[in-house]
Amino acid sequence: MVIIAMVILLLLVPPNYSYSAGSEVNAFQLNAMAQSLLQYIVTNPGNPPIGA
């Protein structure tokens, strides 16, 4: 009886480990934005510019 209840419970609970393609695209967009921001931080002379 307990085993049957556990099987029914597992079938009724939606799986949270599945991911959609949208989350993968979002991860790529975040990675590209982070790369761009890091490039800006490294190459920007600052305010006021260094050596001014």
Secondary structure per residue as TSV (DSSP state, phi and psi in degrees):
chain	resnum	aa	ss	phi	psi
A	1	M	-	360.0	-42.9
A	2	V	H	-66.6	-39.1
A	3	I	H	-64.9	-41.1
A	4	I	H	-64.0	-41.5
A	5	A	H	-64.0	-38.4
A	6	M	H	-66.8	-40.7
A	7	V	H	-64.4	-44.1
A	8	I	H	-63.4	-41.6
A	9	L	H	-63.1	-41.5
A	10	L	H	-66.5	-32.2
A	11	L	H	-75.9	-28.5
A	12	L	H	-84.5	-26.1
A	13	V	S	-81.0	123.7
A	14	P	-	-70.4	141.7
A	15	P	-	-71.5	133.3
A	16	N	S	-96.0	-4.5
A	17	Y	S	-88.9	-8.8
A	18	S	-	-80.6	144.9
A	19	Y	-	-127.6	152.7
A	20	S	-	-94.0	168.7
A	21	A	H	-66.9	-26.7
A	22	G	H	-62.9	-35.9
A	23	S	H	-69.4	-31.8
A	24	E	H	-69.8	-41.4
A	25	V	H	-63.6	-41.3
A	26	N	H	-61.5	-39.5
A	27	A	H	-63.9	-40.1
A	28	F	H	-66.5	-38.4
A	29	Q	H	-66.3	-41.3
A	30	L	H	-65.1	-38.7
A	31	N	H	-63.7	-43.7
A	32	A	H	-64.4	-40.3
A	33	M	H	-67.1	-39.3
A	34	A	H	-65.2	-40.6
A	35	Q	H	-62.5	-42.7
A	36	S	H	-65.0	-43.3
A	37	L	H	-64.9	-41.4
A	38	L	H	-63.9	-41.4
A	39	Q	H	-61.3	-40.5
A	40	Y	H	-64.8	-43.6
A	41	I	H	-64.2	-40.8
A	42	V	H	-72.4	-37.4
A	43	T	H	-95.4	-12.0
A	44	N	-	-75.8	133.3
A	45	P	-	-72.1	-16.0
A	46	G	T	99.9	-177.6
A	47	N	T	-138.8	111.0
A	48	P	T	-70.7	157.1
A	49	P	T	-58.9	144.1
A	50	I	T	-64.7	132.9
A	51	G	T	91.0	3.0
A	52	A	-	-88.2	360.0
